[in-house]
Amino acid sequence: MSLEIDPFRLAIACVPLAAYGLVLAIVNARRRPLVVSGGSDVVTLGIALSGVAFVGPMELFRPEAATVELGNYIWVALLLFYWLSVLLVMLTARPRIVVYNISPDELHPALAETANRLDPEARWAGNHLSLPRLGVQLHLDSLDIMRNVSLAPSGGRQNLEGWRKLTRELSASLASVRVKSNPRAFGFLLAAAGLLGISLSHILRHPVELAQAFREVFAF
């Protein structure tokens, strides 16, 4: 059996990943940081991996009895299950804020100003920040290779509304901050272009296999 994936499944797997890479390229090419909640970050990653999940676990573990009974509606059920799983991860994950395209040194002044404005009792201990009036305790977790910083929860008890307020206020504080474009944006753009190019070339070179794979997946 050939190890080469058919063009239809390859496109389904690669196109969402290419779109994710393009979004990362745009975010990192900007001269502004981008603040997103942890939930939004999870949903975006879920979209990026949806094609891989479709041609991987969904198709591999698709129940035969349900497929016979539901026909092509089985894909609706499986996609619904996938997105419910992503939603469950988003709802059960601990609160978090991700700031893209910024270094910890660049973030710290804006975060300190926001913290003092929201909570006069705000206290720093190293890279840990406590906001007792908001019910928020966090620490900075940076990923230097990607040039982004996560504000991750510290301790057990967290106030979700406090985290939402911090997200809004920090986003407003960073709106006027200008940073250097991340040179890795070009790498994300190349990766996205490569995935799209591979998918398109396979589609153009193997139209018969494309139609056959489409009929196999959707039982036409």
C-alpha positions as CSV (number, residue, x, y, z in Angstrom):
1,M,0.0,0.0,0.0
2,S,1.3,3.5,-0.9
3,L,2.3,5.7,2.0
4,E,1.4,8.8,0.0
5,I,-1.7,10.5,1.3
6,D,-4.4,11.2,-1.3
7,P,-4.8,14.9,-2.4
8,F,-8.3,15.2,-0.8
9,R,-7.3,14.2,2.7
10,L,-4.0,16.1,2.3
11,A,-5.9,19.3,1.5
12,I,-8.3,18.8,4.4
13,A,-5.4,18.4,6.8
14,C,-3.2,21.1,5.4
15,V,-5.5,24.0,4.6
16,P,-6.6,24.8,8.2
17,L,-2.9,24.5,9.3
18,A,-1.9,26.9,6.5
19,A,-4.6,29.4,7.6
20,Y,-3.3,29.2,11.1
21,G,0.3,29.8,9.9
22,L,-0.9,32.8,7.9
23,V,-2.7,34.3,10.9
24,L,0.5,33.8,13.0
25,A,2.5,35.5,10.2
26,I,0.2,38.5,10.2
27,V,0.2,38.8,14.0
28,N,4.0,38.6,14.2
29,A,4.5,41.0,11.3
30,R,2.5,43.7,13.0
31,R,4.1,46.3,15.2
32,R,1.5,45.9,17.9
33,P,1.1,43.1,20.4
34,L,-2.1,41.1,20.4
35,V,-3.9,40.1,23.6
36,V,-6.2,37.1,23.5
37,S,-7.8,35.0,26.2
38,G,-6.8,31.5,26.8
39,G,-10.2,30.3,25.6
40,S,-9.8,32.1,22.3
41,D,-6.3,30.6,21.9
42,V,-7.8,27.1,22.4
43,V,-10.5,27.6,19.9
44,T,-8.1,29.0,17.3
45,L,-5.8,25.9,17.8
46,G,-8.9,23.7,17.5
47,I,-9.7,25.2,14.1
48,A,-6.1,24.7,13.0
49,L,-6.2,21.0,14.0
50,S,-9.7,20.3,12.8
51,G,-8.6,19.0,9.4
52,V,-6.0,16.7,10.9
53,A,-8.6,15.4,13.3
54,F,-11.0,14.9,10.4
55,V,-8.6,12.7,8.4
56,G,-7.0,11.1,11.4
57,P,-9.0,10.1,14.5
58,M,-12.4,10.8,13.1
59,E,-12.0,8.6,10.0
60,L,-9.9,6.0,11.8
61,F,-12.3,5.5,14.7
62,R,-15.5,6.2,12.8
63,P,-18.1,3.6,14.0
64,E,-19.2,1.3,11.1
65,A,-22.6,0.6,12.5
66,A,-23.3,4.3,12.9
67,T,-22.0,5.0,9.5
68,V,-24.4,2.5,7.9
69,E,-27.3,4.0,9.9
70,L,-26.5,7.7,9.4
71,G,-24.7,7.7,6.1
72,N,-22.9,10.9,5.4
73,Y,-24.6,12.5,8.5
74,I,-22.0,10.6,10.5
75,W,-19.6,13.4,9.7
76,V,-21.9,16.0,11.2
77,A,-22.1,13.9,14.4
78,L,-18.3,13.5,14.5
79,L,-17.6,17.1,13.8
80,L,-20.1,18.1,16.5
81,F,-18.4,15.7,18.9
82,Y,-15.0,17.3,18.0
83,W,-16.2,20.8,18.6
84,L,-18.0,19.9,21.8
85,S,-14.6,18.4,23.0
86,V,-12.8,21.7,22.1
87,L,-15.5,23.6,23.9
88,L,-15.2,21.4,26.9
89,V,-11.4,22.0,27.0
90,M,-12.0,25.7,26.7
91,L,-14.6,25.8,29.5
92,T,-12.6,23.6,31.9
93,A,-9.2,25.1,31.3
94,R,-7.8,27.5,33.9
95,P,-8.0,31.2,33.0
96,R,-5.1,32.5,31.0
97,I,-4.1,35.4,28.8
98,V,-1.7,35.2,25.9
99,V,0.1,38.2,24.5
100,Y,1.5,37.6,21.1
101,N,4.5,39.5,19.5
102,I,6.0,40.9,22.7
103,S,8.8,40.2,25.1
104,P,8.5,40.0,28.9
105,D,10.5,43.3,29.2
106,E,8.2,45.1,26.8
107,L,5.1,43.7,28.5
108,H,6.0,44.4,32.1
109,P,5.5,48.2,32.2
110,A,2.1,48.0,30.6
111,L,1.0,45.1,32.8
112,A,2.3,46.9,35.9
113,E,0.4,50.1,35.0
114,T,-2.8,48.1,34.3
115,A,-2.4,46.2,37.6
116,N,-2.0,49.3,39.6
117,R,-5.0,50.9,38.0
118,L,-7.2,48.0,38.6
119,D,-6.0,47.1,42.1
120,P,-4.0,49.5,44.3
121,E,-3.1,46.4,46.4
122,A,-1.3,44.8,43.5
123,R,1.9,43.1,44.5
124,W,4.8,41.7,42.5
125,A,7.1,38.9,43.6
126,G,9.6,38.2,40.8
127,N,7.5,37.3,37.8
128,H,4.4,36.6,40.0
129,L,1.6,39.1,40.3
130,S,-1.1,39.2,42.9
131,L,-4.3,41.2,42.4
132,P,-6.3,40.5,45.6
133,R,-9.2,42.8,44.8
134,L,-9.7,41.1,41.4
135,G,-9.2,37.6,42.8
136,V,-6.3,37.1,40.3
137,Q,-2.9,35.5,41.0
138,L,-0.7,34.9,38.0
139,H,2.8,34.5,36.8
140,L,4.5,35.3,33.5
141,D,5.5,32.4,31.3
142,S,7.4,33.5,28.2
143,L,8.1,31.6,25.0
144,D,11.1,33.4,23.6
145,I,11.4,31.5,20.4
146,M,7.8,32.6,19.5
147,R,8.1,36.0,21.2
148,N,4.9,35.7,23.2
149,V,4.0,35.8,26.9
150,S,1.4,33.8,28.8
151,L,-0.2,35.2,31.9
152,A,-0.8,31.9,33.7
153,P,-2.8,31.4,36.9
154,S,-0.9,30.8,40.2
155,G,-2.8,29.2,43.1
156,G,-6.1,27.4,43.2
157,R,-8.8,30.1,43.6
158,Q,-9.3,32.5,40.6
159,N,-12.0,35.0,39.8
160,L,-13.1,34.5,36.2
161,E,-14.6,38.0,36.0
162,G,-11.4,39.4,37.3
163,W,-9.5,37.7,34.5
164,R,-11.9,39.0,31.9
165,K,-11.5,42.6,33.3
166,L,-7.7,42.2,33.3
167,T,-7.8,41.0,29.6
168,R,-9.9,44.0,28.5
169,E,-7.8,46.6,30.4
170,L,-4.4,45.1,29.3
171,S,-5.5,45.0,25.7
172,A,-6.4,48.7,26.0
173,S,-3.1,49.5,27.7
174,L,-1.1,47.8,24.9
175,A,-3.1,49.4,22.1
176,S,-0.6,52.3,22.0
177,V,2.5,50.2,22.4
178,R,4.7,49.7,19.3
179,V,7.1,46.8,19.1
180,K,9.5,45.5,16.4
181,S,8.1,43.1,13.9
182,N,9.0,39.5,14.7
183,P,11.4,38.2,12.0
184,R,9.9,34.8,12.5
185,A,6.7,36.1,10.8
186,F,8.5,35.3,7.5
187,G,9.0,31.7,8.6
188,F,5.3,31.3,9.4
189,L,4.4,32.8,6.0
190,L,6.7,30.3,4.3
191,A,5.3,27.4,6.2
192,A,1.7,28.5,5.3
193,A,2.7,28.9,1.6
194,G,4.4,25.6,1.6
195,L,1.4,23.7,3.0
196,L,-0.9,25.4,0.5
197,G,1.5,24.8,-2.3
198,I,1.8,21.1,-1.5
199,S,-2.0,20.7,-1.3
200,L,-2.6,22.6,-4.5
201,S,0.1,20.7,-6.4
202,H,-1.3,17.3,-5.3
203,I,-4.8,18.4,-6.3
204,L,-3.7,19.5,-9.8
205,R,-1.5,16.4,-10.4
206,H,-4.0,13.8,-9.1
207,P,-7.5,14.8,-10.1
208,V,-8.7,11.2,-10.4
209,E,-7.4,10.3,-7.0
210,L,-9.1,13.4,-5.6
211,A,-12.5,12.4,-6.9
212,Q,-12.0,8.8,-5.7
213,A,-11.0,9.9,-2.2
214,F,-14.0,12.3,-2.1
215,R,-16.3,9.4,-2.9
216,E,-14.6,7.1,-0.4
217,V,-15.0,9.7,2.5
218,F,-18.5,10.7,1.7
219,A,-19.7,7.3,0.3
220,F,-20.9,8.6,-3.0
